[in-house]
Amino acid sequence: MLGWPGDRLKILSIGTINEPGRLPRLRGKIPMAASVTRLFMAGQAHSALGAAKIITGDVHHRKAIWRIDQTAPEGRYTLDNAGRISEMRDRAFAEAREQLPELRREFFHAPAERFVPLYTTEDAATEDARLLRAGVLATQT
């Protein structure tokens, strides 16, 4: 993973709201589409977390992954309704009170090293110009 040894990585994964799965009330292909989409998204998330566990040795050798999620009834919170924003804030504060002591110990005990990107926008512009000259990259009109 970018040349970093997996046994030295620590991962803090902060999720959103999980909704417990349930079968749709209506039968047929259309009602099932949303359920299948959620199923595939959940499968991808679990697969990514599983890969991270293998890379870091989490569970078998040491604790390396901290995952924070909340579970709520389906439809309780929606993107276009801020009516429950204070309830969400209260849930976040309660979760932070519970999680913060361990997270401080593992992640927030000292200032982070300055981030230095592997590539810069200047690198990307130079590469694009090189590809344009070589005729590999087409110009957009």
Protein Blocks (a to p, Z undefined) as FASTA:
>chain_A
ZZiafklcccdddddddddddddfbgcjklmmmmmmmmmmmmmmmmmmmmmmmmnopojl
ocfbdcddddddehkacfklcklmmmmmmmmmmmmmmmmmmmmmmmmmpccdddddfbdf
klmmmmmmmmmmnomaccdZZ
